[in-house]
Amino acid sequence: MFCLSAASLAVCSTAFVLCSSPAAAHTGHEHSREIQIVEVSGLLDPVEIDYINLQLDNAQRNWALAIVLQVNSPGGAADQQQIQDLLENIEGSLVPVGAWIGQSGATAKGAAAHLVNAANYSGIAPGSRIGGFADFERSEETPTPGVGNTIRRGQEAVSAGLVDVMAPTLGEFLLTMEDVGLIEKISTELERADGLIQRSVADDVRVTFNKLSLVDQLFHTVASPAVAYLLLLVGMSMLLLDFFTGGIGVAGGVGCGSLLLACYGLGILDVRIWALLILIIAMFGFAIDLQTGVPRFWTVLGVGCLIAGSLQLFASHSVSWLTLLGGIGLTLAFVLSGMPALIRTRYGTSTLGREWMIGQMASASTDLAPEGIVEFEQAQWVARVNRLTPIKEGEPARIVGLEGLVLEVEPEEGGAIDYREMRQRPSSEADASEQETSQ
C-alpha cells in the first residue's frame, strides 16, 4: 500500500512539473497559425514597454505560434523596475518569443540587449550590433553573456554567445525557429525555374506586423533625446519672439505646444537639472540684450550657457553632433539675427509710407560712428550718420532719410552738408555746374 502511494505521488509530481512548463501549457490548445512581429524601435520608454507587454498578452490569449521582437534600440529610458518586469514577462511567456536585431545596421544596447537575451531564441542581421549589457543591471543574479560594454557585430556576436543565429532577413529567422524545434512547421518548399528549391513561410501562416498607434508613436518619438532637445529650443525661442511682438499669436501657440511635448520627453529621459536651468538662463540673457537692441554682456553669457547646457543636458543618453550643431546654430541665428529684424519690423509696421518721420527727432541709444541704435517713439532702430558728424550716446538725432529699415540721421545742430541732395542731382546739372566753374 505504501509503495502504491509513493508511485502515485511520483506520477503526480511529474505531471505538475510538465504542466508548469510553457511547452506543456500549450498541450491541448490549438495554435492559431499566426506569428506576431512587434517592432521595437528607439529607447525602451514606458510607452514602448506597455506596448510590448500588451502584444505579449495578445499573443498568449490567441495562442499564436510565436511572437518575434524586431529590435533596433539604443537602450532604456524607463524605471529599472519597469524594464525588469518586461524581461520577466518575456521569460515567462506561454508562447515562444524570438528577438531579431535587424534590419542591417540595427542596434541592441543596454536594456535592449537584455531584452534580446531574455527571448527564447535570438538572431542578428549582418552589420547589426549588440552589447553594452553593463548599461543596465538586472536585479537578479542570473549570469548574462557578454557582460560589459563591448559591442559585437554579426557573426562575432553569434560566436560570443550573445545571439543564437545570424539571419539576414526576418523570414530566414522565422525558418530557423522552425529548424530548432521552437515552433511547429511553418515552411514550404517551392521549385524555381532554374531547378533550385526555395524554402519560404507557408501561405497558411499569417504573419502580422504591429506598430505603435499614431498617438503612442508621437509620445514615443518625443521621448527621444534629439527630438526633446530640439523641441525645448524651439519652444523657448518662440515664446521669446511672442514676448517681444506683443499679444499671444501663432508663435506663442507653437512655443507652448513645443514646450509641453519637450517637458514630457525630458521627464522620461535622464536629464541634468542644472543643465536645463542654464539653458533657461541663456534665453533670459538673450531677452535682456534684445530689449536694449545691442549685443552686450548678456548675449555673450547667453551663448556660453546655450552651448554648455546643450552639451551637458543628458546624463546617460547621447545626442549626435549634427543635432547639437543644428540646435545651437539655428538658435543663435534666430536670436542674434532674425529676432532683431522681426522686432524692428513689428514696431515699424505702422510707419509704412513713413516719409513723415523725416525731420523728426530721435535719441541715440548708442554711439553712432557711423552706425548704431537710436530710439524713436519707444522703438529701437538701426541708424547711420555721416562719418564727419558722429553722435554720442544720449544726444538727439534728426532723421533725414530712410533706407529700408535703417534710419539716416544727423546731429540736431551742426550737421554736415546734405550730401544726399548732391547724389540726387541730375548728371546734366552737375556737368553744367562744372562748366561754369571752369569759365
Secondary structure as UniProt FT lines:
FT   HELIX           2..20
FT   HELIX           22..26
FT   TURN            27..28
FT   STRAND          34..41
FT   HELIX           46..61
FT   TURN            62..63
FT   STRAND          66..73
FT   HELIX           80..91
FT   STRAND          97..101
FT   TURN            104..105
FT   STRAND          107..109
FT   HELIX           111..118
FT   STRAND          121..124
FT   TURN            126..127
FT   STRAND          129..131
FT   HELIX           133..135
FT   TURN            145..146
FT   STRAND          151..153
FT   HELIX           154..159
FT   TURN            160..161
FT   STRAND          165..166
FT   HELIX           170..179
FT   TURN            180..181
FT   STRAND          187..191
FT   TURN            193..194
FT   STRAND          197..201
FT   TURN            203..204
FT   STRAND          206..210
FT   HELIX           214..222
FT   HELIX           225..245
FT   HELIX           250..268
FT   HELIX           273..292
FT   HELIX           297..312
FT   HELIX           321..333
FT   HELIX           334..338
FT   HELIX           339..348
FT   HELIX           349..351
FT   HELIX           355..357
FT   TURN            358..359
FT   STRAND          361..364
FT   STRAND          371..376
FT   TURN            377..378
FT   STRAND          379..385
FT   TURN            387..388
FT   TURN            393..394
FT   STRAND          396..403
FT   TURN            404..405
FT   STRAND          406..411
FT   HELIX           419..424
FT   HELIX           427..438
//
